[in-house]
Amino acid sequence: MRVNVTKKQPNSRMCFVCGMNNSFGLKAKFYELEDGQLMATFQPGDEHQGYPGRLHGGIAATILDETIGRAIMVKHSGNIWGVTIDFSMKLRKPVPLDGEIRVLARIVSEGRRFFLGEGEILLADGQVAVSGSGKYLKMDIEKIAEFDHEGEDWQTVSLPEDPDFVELHNKT
């Protein structure tokens, strides 16, 4: 199924997940999709492995949690973020390091102060490798961190490889 990308979310300079200047980080990119989901992509390196050639389970948890927590920004335009209260995941299949990793996340329910979200790390053929869900506190960015979220510490960087659409397989 072809789904259009409607917006790219910002990256920071030094965040482990999205920091573009963090030499140890994932340098993940986040794309809002027309179906209301958030998609993250990143290319793992050898430093992100657990067993040889496999993504470390802690890195899988990190990218999945970050993507679910950011999914609230699709509705709230970046002013509201999700702060993790509870997160769990299930490792179903090993995630190879030899290609781009794709993560999908969505909001399941939302209240005034909290939201529930879920997501998956998908293999190239659309199979679910890791699934996760969590409860998150909705917080204004001004109350979470002390950084210039309107300046160079937090900005959307357009890249030639940014997709206009993605092909999503039925998750199995």
Secondary structure, DSSP 8 states (H G I E B T S, - for coil): -EEEEEEE--EESS-TTT-TT-TTS---EEEEETTS-EEEEE---GGGBSSTTBB-HHHHHHHHHHHHHHTTHHHHTTSEEEEEEEEEEEE-S--BSSS-EEEEEEEEEE-SSEEEEEEEEE-TTS-EEEEEEEEEEEEEHHHH--S-TTTTTEE----TT--SEEE-----
